[in-house]
Amino acid sequence: MMSFLNVVMDRSWITVSQISDEYENGVEEFIQFVKRNGVEVNNKYYCPCVNCVNVIRQDIELIREHVLCDDFLKSYTIWTWHGKVLEHILANLQLNVNILMYIMRIAWKT
């Protein structure tokens, strides 16, 4: 089963300077996250830049360019348009599996 820790990614880069390595690395991680988890329509995803504000779909390279040049929408921290819902489902599933495993271990000991 996929580990919860493999799905969650750091979002602190959203608030740092666009000209920093941390921001550029965060954008690249976001792009990879979108490729793995986002729902595409005609090879386009919602663009989270400050101009498109998740209303306009763009191809992944244009999203990268927009987010690097125009900035990432600072208020967009729960990525509902890019797979964040899946992240919550997996986290809850992992928690439920862990609880069930704990209960089963206790039951088998008695």
C-alpha positions in Angstrom: 0.0 0.0 0.0 1.2 3.6 -0.8 2.5 5.3 2.3 0.8 8.6 3.3 4.2 10.2 3.6 4.9 9.5 -0.1 1.8 11.5 -1.1 2.1 14.6 1.0 4.4 17.3 -0.2 5.8 20.5 1.4 3.9 23.6 0.3 6.1 26.2 2.1 7.7 27.2 -1.2 4.4 28.9 -2.2 5.2 31.8 0.1 8.9 32.3 -0.6 10.5 34.6 -3.3 9.9 33.5 -6.9 13.6 34.0 -7.6 14.7 31.5 -5.0 15.9 28.0 -5.6 13.3 26.8 -3.1 10.5 28.3 -5.1 11.7 26.8 -8.4 12.2 23.4 -6.8 8.7 23.7 -5.3 7.2 24.5 -8.7 8.9 21.4 -10.2 7.6 19.2 -7.4 4.1 20.7 -8.0 4.3 20.0 -11.8 5.3 16.4 -11.0 2.5 16.1 -8.5 0.0 17.4 -11.1 1.3 14.9 -13.7 0.8 12.0 -11.2 -2.5 13.1 -9.6 -4.2 15.8 -11.6 -7.2 15.3 -13.8 -6.3 16.4 -17.4 -8.7 17.3 -20.2 -7.2 17.4 -23.6 -3.7 17.4 -22.0 -4.6 20.5 -20.0 -4.9 21.2 -16.3 -6.2 24.1 -14.3 -3.5 26.7 -14.0 -2.9 28.0 -10.4 -1.1 31.2 -11.3 -2.3 34.5 -10.1 -3.8 35.4 -13.5 -5.6 32.1 -14.4 -6.7 31.4 -10.8 -7.6 27.8 -11.5 -10.3 28.8 -13.9 -8.3 28.4 -17.2 -6.8 25.1 -18.3 -3.3 25.2 -19.7 -0.8 22.6 -20.9 1.7 21.6 -18.2 4.6 23.6 -19.7 2.5 26.8 -19.8 1.5 26.2 -16.2 5.2 25.9 -15.3 5.9 29.2 -17.1 2.9 31.0 -15.5 3.7 29.9 -12.0 7.4 30.7 -12.4 6.9 34.1 -14.0 3.5 35.3 -12.7 3.5 33.6 -9.3 1.5 30.8 -7.7 -1.9 31.7 -6.1 -0.9 32.1 -2.5 -4.3 31.1 -1.1 -4.3 27.8 -3.0 -2.9 25.4 -0.4 -5.5 22.6 -0.6 -5.0 21.4 -4.1 -8.5 20.4 -4.9 -8.0 20.8 -8.6 -4.7 19.0 -8.7 -5.1 15.8 -6.7 -5.3 17.1 -3.1 -8.6 15.3 -2.6 -6.9 12.0 -3.4 -4.3 12.9 -0.8 -6.9 13.3 1.9 -8.5 10.0 0.9 -5.2 8.2 1.1 -4.4 9.7 4.4 -7.7 8.6 5.9 -7.3 5.2 4.3 -3.8 4.8 5.8 -5.1 5.9 9.2 -8.0 3.4 9.1 -5.6 0.6 8.1 -3.3 1.5 10.9 -6.1 1.5 13.4 -7.5 -1.8 12.1 -4.0 -3.4 12.3 -3.6 -2.2 15.9 -7.0 -3.6 16.9 -6.2 -6.9 15.2 -2.9 -7.2 17.1 -4.6 -6.5 20.4 -7.4 -9.0 19.6 -4.8 -11.8 18.7 -2.9 -11.2 21.9 -6.0 -11.9 24.1 
